[in-house]
Each structure stands twice: as structure tokens, then as C-alpha cells.
Amino acid sequence: MTERRPSFARSFPHDRELDALVEAFERGDYTRVRAEAPVLVLESGDQEVRRAARTLLDRTKPDGLAVALLAVAAVFVGLVSAWWLVHAHPPEASAPPVEFVR
């Protein structure tokens, strides 16, 4: 049976707790990884296991560039909305309204 691990985790040492975290990461259970990886970093006696747990934890954090771009987009939408609220007015009529005669 071939081992299914993410490519970045193939060089990780085999450890029961670390393997469970890698499986959780592979399933997309990032909540478990975020909860248990810091404990493994603090309590493991093996330096390689600690490094691998830190790597898993870092992989669950949002990308800094994506967060910055999202913030810039939110500010832009806010500015455009504020400009529209301040400058919005109905268009001026070019001709008087038509009156219907009976």
C-alpha cells in the first residue's frame, strides 16, 4: 500500500501524533491541526517532529497577500459606496413631464 501524504509532508518523520495530524490536514480538518499542532510543538522531544508540526501549522494560516488584497478590495468598495451616497441625485429632466389631457 502506498503512503498518501501531501508532497511537502513526505519527508516528515513517522510519529503517531504527527501522522494523525498529517491525515487530518489531508482531510481538510484544519481546526484539529490548529488545535493539536501547537501542543505537539511544545511537548515533542524530537526536533524533526516539532519542525514538521510547525510546518503543518504554518500551512493552515491564511496567505498574507490574499488577506491584504481582500482588505484593499473592502476599502475600495467602501469608498465607492460612500462616494455614491454623497453624490447620488436623480437625473435632471431634459423636457417637462408630459400631461395627459382627457
VMD Tcl script that builds the backbone (N, CA, C; Angstrom):
set m [mol new atoms 306]
animate dup $m
set s [atomselect $m all]
$s set {name element resname resid chain x y z} {
  {N N MET 1 A 0.850 -1.182 0.000}
  {CA C MET 1 A 0.000 0.000 0.000}
  {C C MET 1 A 0.889 1.235 0.000}
  {N N THR 2 A 0.608 2.142 -0.912}
  {CA C THR 2 A 1.414 3.356 -0.988}
  {C C THR 2 A 0.909 4.361 0.041}
  {N N GLU 3 A 1.825 5.109 0.547}
  {CA C GLU 3 A 1.503 6.099 1.561}
  {C C GLU 3 A 0.984 7.359 0.894}
  {N N ARG 4 A -0.190 7.817 1.326}
  {CA C ARG 4 A -0.767 9.046 0.778}
  {C C ARG 4 A -0.473 10.181 1.731}
  {N N ARG 5 A 0.441 11.024 1.331}
  {CA C ARG 5 A 0.784 12.216 2.101}
  {C C ARG 5 A 0.924 13.369 1.136}
  {N N PRO 6 A 0.642 14.576 1.594}
  {CA C PRO 6 A 0.922 15.732 0.745}
  {C C PRO 6 A 2.414 15.755 0.409}
  {N N SER 7 A 2.751 16.301 -0.731}
  {CA C SER 7 A 4.145 16.268 -1.182}
  {C C SER 7 A 5.093 16.941 -0.194}
  {N N PHE 8 A 4.657 18.002 0.466}
  {CA C PHE 8 A 5.542 18.673 1.415}
  {C C PHE 8 A 5.761 17.840 2.673}
  {N N ALA 9 A 4.893 16.864 2.929}
  {CA C ALA 9 A 4.979 16.080 4.163}
  {C C ALA 9 A 5.665 14.731 3.974}
  {N N ARG 10 A 6.120 14.441 2.777}
  {CA C ARG 10 A 6.745 13.130 2.537}
  {C C ARG 10 A 8.040 12.941 3.307}
  {N N SER 11 A 8.722 14.027 3.604}
  {CA C SER 11 A 9.989 13.915 4.336}
  {C C SER 11 A 9.791 13.998 5.853}
  {N N PHE 12 A 8.557 14.127 6.312}
  {CA C PHE 12 A 8.301 14.197 7.747}
  {C C PHE 12 A 8.644 12.863 8.403}
  {N N PRO 13 A 9.123 12.890 9.631}
  {CA C PRO 13 A 9.378 11.631 10.347}
  {C C PRO 13 A 8.057 10.955 10.712}
  {N N HIS 14 A 8.131 9.647 10.908}
  {CA C HIS 14 A 6.920 8.909 11.291}
  {C C HIS 14 A 6.783 8.954 12.806}
  {N N ASP 15 A 5.685 9.524 13.240}
  {CA C ASP 15 A 5.346 9.660 14.651}
  {C C ASP 15 A 3.831 9.531 14.725}
  {N N ARG 16 A 3.332 8.848 15.739}
  {CA C ARG 16 A 1.903 8.573 15.816}
  {C C ARG 16 A 1.079 9.860 15.805}
  {N N GLU 17 A 1.429 10.833 16.651}
  {CA C GLU 17 A 0.665 12.082 16.723}
  {C C GLU 17 A 0.819 12.910 15.447}
  {N N LEU 18 A 2.041 12.941 14.913}
  {CA C LEU 18 A 2.281 13.710 13.690}
  {C C LEU 18 A 1.544 13.091 12.508}
  {N N ASP 19 A 1.567 11.767 12.422}
  {CA C ASP 19 A 0.841 11.107 11.333}
  {C C ASP 19 A -0.653 11.388 11.410}
  {N N ALA 20 A -1.189 11.443 12.626}
  {CA C ALA 20 A -2.619 11.766 12.785}
  {C C ALA 20 A -2.897 13.193 12.317}
  {N N LEU 21 A -1.967 14.112 12.606}
  {CA C LEU 21 A -2.152 15.491 12.151}
  {C C LEU 21 A -2.041 15.611 10.635}
  {N N VAL 22 A -1.124 14.851 10.039}
  {CA C VAL 22 A -0.991 14.870 8.581}
  {C C VAL 22 A -2.263 14.333 7.938}
  {N N GLU 23 A -2.834 13.277 8.507}
  {CA C GLU 23 A -4.100 12.741 7.988}
  {C C GLU 23 A -5.219 13.769 8.123}
  {N N ALA 24 A -5.264 14.449 9.266}
  {CA C ALA 24 A -6.289 15.483 9.455}
  {C C ALA 24 A -6.103 16.612 8.446}
  {N N PHE 25 A -4.862 17.007 8.201}
  {CA C PHE 25 A -4.578 18.043 7.212}
  {C C PHE 25 A -5.038 17.600 5.829}
  {N N GLU 26 A -4.741 16.363 5.489}
  {CA C GLU 26 A -5.122 15.836 4.176}
  {C C GLU 26 A -6.634 15.805 4.000}
  {N N ARG 27 A -7.377 15.517 5.079}
  {CA C ARG 27 A -8.844 15.505 5.026}
  {C C ARG 27 A -9.433 16.909 5.008}
  {N N GLY 28 A -8.616 17.919 5.357}
  {CA C GLY 28 A -9.125 19.284 5.410}
  {C C GLY 28 A -9.611 19.677 6.784}
  {N N ASP 29 A -9.268 18.898 7.799}
  {CA C ASP 29 A -9.664 19.182 9.178}
  {C C ASP 29 A -8.632 20.125 9.799}
  {N N TYR 30 A -8.615 21.368 9.315}
  {CA C TYR 30 A -7.620 22.333 9.753}
  {C C TYR 30 A -7.856 22.781 11.195}
  {N N THR 31 A -9.073 22.682 11.670}
  {CA C THR 31 A -9.359 23.027 13.061}
  {C C THR 31 A -8.596 22.104 13.999}
  {N N ARG 32 A -8.591 20.831 13.685}
  {CA C ARG 32 A -7.844 19.876 14.511}
  {C C ARG 32 A -6.342 20.156 14.433}
  {N N VAL 33 A -5.857 20.450 13.235}
  {CA C VAL 33 A -4.430 20.741 13.074}
  {C C VAL 33 A -4.057 21.976 13.877}
  {N N ARG 34 A -4.888 23.029 13.809}
  {CA C ARG 34 A -4.596 24.255 14.560}
  {C C ARG 34 A -4.663 24.034 16.067}
  {N N ALA 35 A -5.478 23.097 16.511}
  {CA C ALA 35 A -5.616 22.844 17.944}
  {C C ALA 35 A -4.492 21.944 18.475}
  {N N GLU 36 A -4.111 20.931 17.714}
  {CA C GLU 36 A -3.178 19.932 18.237}
  {C C GLU 36 A -1.723 20.170 17.851}
  {N N ALA 37 A -1.457 20.867 16.779}
  {CA C ALA 37 A -0.063 21.088 16.359}
  {C C ALA 37 A 0.728 21.912 17.369}
  {N N PRO 38 A 0.175 22.987 17.948}
  {CA C PRO 38 A 0.955 23.722 18.951}
  {C C PRO 38 A 1.323 22.864 20.162}
  {N N VAL 39 A 0.427 21.972 20.549}
  {CA C VAL 39 A 0.715 21.073 21.667}
  {C C VAL 39 A 1.872 20.151 21.301}
  {N N LEU 40 A 1.854 19.622 20.089}
  {CA C LEU 40 A 2.927 18.741 19.630}
  {C C LEU 40 A 4.249 19.494 19.531}
  {N N VAL 41 A 4.202 20.746 19.108}
  {CA C VAL 41 A 5.424 21.560 19.028}
  {C C VAL 41 A 6.034 21.727 20.412}
  {N N LEU 42 A 5.210 21.940 21.413}
  {CA C LEU 42 A 5.709 22.168 22.768}
  {C C LEU 42 A 6.132 20.885 23.488}
  {N N GLU 43 A 5.420 19.785 23.231}
  {CA C GLU 43 A 5.629 18.588 24.032}
  {C C GLU 43 A 6.518 17.528 23.397}
  {N N SER 44 A 6.755 17.586 22.108}
  {CA C SER 44 A 7.546 16.549 21.453}
  {C C SER 44 A 9.023 16.693 21.814}
  {N N GLY 45 A 9.667 15.563 22.024}
  {CA C GLY 45 A 11.090 15.574 22.321}
  {C C GLY 45 A 11.940 15.537 21.070}
  {N N ASP 46 A 11.346 15.162 19.945}
  {CA C ASP 46 A 12.070 15.054 18.679}
  {C C ASP 46 A 12.005 16.382 17.934}
  {N N GLN 47 A 13.161 16.924 17.613}
  {CA C GLN 47 A 13.239 18.219 16.930}
  {C C GLN 47 A 12.594 18.163 15.541}
  {N N GLU 48 A 12.739 17.043 14.838}
  {CA C GLU 48 A 12.151 16.917 13.499}
  {C C GLU 48 A 10.623 16.884 13.561}
  {N N VAL 49 A 10.079 16.236 14.574}
  {CA C VAL 49 A 8.614 16.208 14.750}
  {C C VAL 49 A 8.105 17.610 15.061}
  {N N ARG 50 A 8.838 18.341 15.888}
  {CA C ARG 50 A 8.449 19.717 16.208}
  {C C ARG 50 A 8.475 20.595 14.959}
  {N N ARG 51 A 9.509 20.439 14.142}
  {CA C ARG 51 A 9.612 21.220 12.908}
  {C C ARG 51 A 8.463 20.875 11.960}
  {N N ALA 52 A 8.153 19.592 11.847}
  {CA C ALA 52 A 7.066 19.163 10.966}
  {C C ALA 52 A 5.721 19.687 11.461}
  {N N ALA 53 A 5.497 19.673 12.764}
  {CA C ALA 53 A 4.243 20.186 13.311}
  {C C ALA 53 A 4.123 21.688 13.064}
  {N N ARG 54 A 5.242 22.408 13.187}
  {CA C ARG 54 A 5.223 23.842 12.886}
  {C C ARG 54 A 4.904 24.082 11.407}
  {N N THR 55 A 5.457 23.241 10.537}
  {CA C THR 55 A 5.170 23.367 9.106}
  {C C THR 55 A 3.688 23.153 8.831}
  {N N LEU 56 A 3.093 22.124 9.444}
  {CA C LEU 56 A 1.656 21.887 9.273}
  {C C LEU 56 A 0.842 23.075 9.767}
  {N N LEU 57 A 1.240 23.608 10.918}
  {CA C LEU 57 A 0.530 24.756 11.464}
  {C C LEU 57 A 0.643 25.967 10.545}
  {N N ASP 58 A 1.825 26.204 9.995}
  {CA C ASP 58 A 2.014 27.332 9.070}
  {C C ASP 58 A 1.182 27.166 7.803}
  {N N ARG 59 A 0.991 25.930 7.371}
  {CA C ARG 59 A 0.220 25.688 6.148}
  {C C ARG 59 A -1.271 25.942 6.326}
  {N N THR 60 A -1.739 26.051 7.568}
  {CA C THR 60 A -3.170 26.315 7.798}
  {C C THR 60 A -3.464 27.800 7.959}
  {N N LYS 61 A -2.430 28.619 8.014}
  {CA C LYS 61 A -2.635 30.063 8.173}
  {C C LYS 61 A -2.970 30.699 6.826}
  {N N PRO 62 A -3.803 31.745 6.830}
  {CA C PRO 62 A -4.139 32.401 5.568}
  {C C PRO 62 A -2.925 33.099 4.963}
  {N N ASP 63 A -2.912 33.157 3.653}
  {CA C ASP 63 A -1.833 33.817 2.933}
  {C C ASP 63 A -1.896 35.319 3.187}
  {N N GLY 64 A -0.773 35.910 3.555}
  {CA C GLY 64 A -0.734 37.332 3.874}
  {C C GLY 64 A -1.138 38.214 2.705}
  {N N LEU 65 A -0.703 37.861 1.496}
  {CA C LEU 65 A -1.050 38.653 0.312}
  {C C LEU 65 A -2.555 38.602 0.053}
  {N N ALA 66 A -3.163 37.439 0.214}
  {CA C ALA 66 A -4.603 37.318 -0.005}
  {C C ALA 66 A -5.379 38.165 1.001}
  {N N VAL 67 A -4.934 38.171 2.242}
  {CA C VAL 67 A -5.603 38.984 3.269}
  {C C VAL 67 A -5.457 40.469 2.938}
  {N N ALA 68 A -4.260 40.875 2.514}
  {CA C ALA 68 A -4.037 42.282 2.164}
  {C C ALA 68 A -4.895 42.690 0.968}
  {N N LEU 69 A -4.978 41.859 -0.047}
  {CA C LEU 69 A -5.797 42.179 -1.223}
  {C C LEU 69 A -7.280 42.238 -0.868}
  {N N LEU 70 A -7.718 41.364 0.007}
  {CA C LEU 70 A -9.107 41.401 0.448}
  {C C LEU 70 A -9.393 42.693 1.201}
  {N N ALA 71 A -8.461 43.132 2.026}
  {CA C ALA 71 A -8.636 44.389 2.756}
  {C C ALA 71 A -8.668 45.573 1.794}
  {N N VAL 72 A -7.802 45.585 0.798}
  {CA C VAL 72 A -7.796 46.667 -0.192}
  {C C VAL 72 A -9.114 46.688 -0.955}
  {N N ALA 73 A -9.618 45.513 -1.337}
  {CA C ALA 73 A -10.896 45.454 -2.050}
  {C C ALA 73 A -12.039 45.964 -1.173}
  {N N ALA 74 A -12.038 45.617 0.114}
  {CA C ALA 74 A -13.089 46.086 1.023}
  {C C ALA 74 A -13.042 47.610 1.172}
  {N N VAL 75 A -11.847 48.172 1.281}
  {CA C VAL 75 A -11.711 49.625 1.381}
  {C C VAL 75 A -12.202 50.288 0.096}
  {N N PHE 76 A -11.853 49.723 -1.045}
  {CA C PHE 76 A -12.285 50.277 -2.330}
  {C C PHE 76 A -13.813 50.268 -2.447}
  {N N VAL 77 A -14.433 49.158 -2.099}
  {CA C VAL 77 A -15.898 49.079 -2.159}
  {C C VAL 77 A -16.517 50.090 -1.194}
  {N N GLY 78 A -15.926 50.231 -0.014}
  {CA C GLY 78 A -16.427 51.216 0.943}
  {C C GLY 78 A -16.319 52.637 0.421}
  {N N LEU 79 A -15.192 52.968 -0.198}
  {CA C LEU 79 A -15.015 54.314 -0.755}
  {C C LEU 79 A -15.982 54.588 -1.902}
  {N N VAL 80 A -16.141 53.639 -2.787}
  {CA C VAL 80 A -17.073 53.815 -3.912}
  {C C VAL 80 A -18.500 53.959 -3.384}
  {N N SER 81 A -18.855 53.169 -2.391}
  {CA C SER 81 A -20.209 53.271 -1.810}
  {C C SER 81 A -20.412 54.624 -1.151}
  {N N ALA 82 A -19.428 55.107 -0.414}
  {CA C ALA 82 A -19.541 56.418 0.231}
  {C C ALA 82 A -19.649 57.523 -0.806}
  {N N TRP 83 A -18.857 57.452 -1.871}
  {CA C TRP 83 A -18.938 58.460 -2.928}
  {C C TRP 83 A -20.326 58.456 -3.552}
  {N N TRP 84 A -20.871 57.286 -3.817}
  {CA C TRP 84 A -22.192 57.185 -4.432}
  {C C TRP 84 A -23.259 57.770 -3.512}
  {N N LEU 85 A -23.161 57.501 -2.210}
  {CA C LEU 85 A -24.153 58.036 -1.279}
  {C C LEU 85 A -24.095 59.562 -1.205}
  {N N VAL 86 A -22.896 60.115 -1.272}
  {CA C VAL 86 A -22.743 61.571 -1.171}
  {C C VAL 86 A -23.157 62.265 -2.463}
  {N N HIS 87 A -22.830 61.696 -3.602}
  {CA C HIS 87 A -23.044 62.368 -4.887}
  {C C HIS 87 A -24.266 61.891 -5.664}
  {N N ALA 88 A -25.006 60.966 -5.133}
  {CA C ALA 88 A -26.155 60.440 -5.879}
  {C C ALA 88 A -27.304 61.435 -5.864}
  {N N HIS 89 A -27.857 61.690 -7.022}
  {CA C HIS 89 A -29.052 62.515 -7.139}
  {C C HIS 89 A -29.771 62.090 -8.412}
  {N N PRO 90 A -31.070 62.340 -8.479}
  {CA C PRO 90 A -31.801 61.935 -9.684}
  {C C PRO 90 A -31.349 62.784 -10.876}
  {N N PRO 91 A -31.405 62.222 -12.049}
  {CA C PRO 91 A -31.002 62.988 -13.227}
  {C C PRO 91 A -31.959 64.157 -13.480}
  {N N GLU 92 A -31.415 65.224 -14.017}
  {CA C GLU 92 A -32.247 66.384 -14.341}
  {C C GLU 92 A -33.084 66.059 -15.573}
  {N N ALA 93 A -34.316 66.521 -15.542}
  {CA C ALA 93 A -35.208 66.244 -16.663}
  {C C ALA 93 A -34.848 67.167 -17.829}
  {N N SER 94 A -34.766 66.620 -19.017}
  {CA C SER 94 A -34.424 67.434 -20.176}
  {C C SER 94 A -35.669 68.053 -20.809}
  {N N ALA 95 A -36.813 67.504 -20.521}
  {CA C ALA 95 A -38.078 68.057 -21.060}
  {C C ALA 95 A -39.094 68.034 -19.930}
  {N N PRO 96 A -40.047 68.934 -19.970}
  {CA C PRO 96 A -41.060 68.928 -18.911}
  {C C PRO 96 A -41.886 67.638 -19.013}
  {N N PRO 97 A -42.444 67.216 -17.922}
  {CA C PRO 97 A -43.237 65.989 -17.959}
  {C C PRO 97 A -44.459 66.154 -18.855}
  {N N VAL 98 A -44.853 65.086 -19.468}
  {CA C VAL 98 A -45.986 65.097 -20.381}
  {C C VAL 98 A -47.273 65.057 -19.560}
  {N N GLU 99 A -48.208 65.960 -19.926}
  {CA C GLU 99 A -49.507 65.969 -19.228}
  {C C GLU 99 A -50.522 65.335 -20.150}
  {N N PHE 100 A -51.291 64.473 -19.585}
  {CA C PHE 100 A -52.324 63.798 -20.374}
  {C C PHE 100 A -53.612 64.580 -20.275}
  {N N VAL 101 A -54.233 64.794 -21.412}
  {CA C VAL 101 A -55.492 65.527 -21.483}
  {C C VAL 101 A -56.598 64.539 -21.744}
  {N N ARG 102 A -57.724 64.761 -21.045}
  {CA C ARG 102 A -58.856 63.880 -21.268}
  {C C ARG 102 A -59.794 64.445 -22.245}
}
mol reanalyze $m
mol bondsrecalc $m
mol representation Tube
mol addrep $m
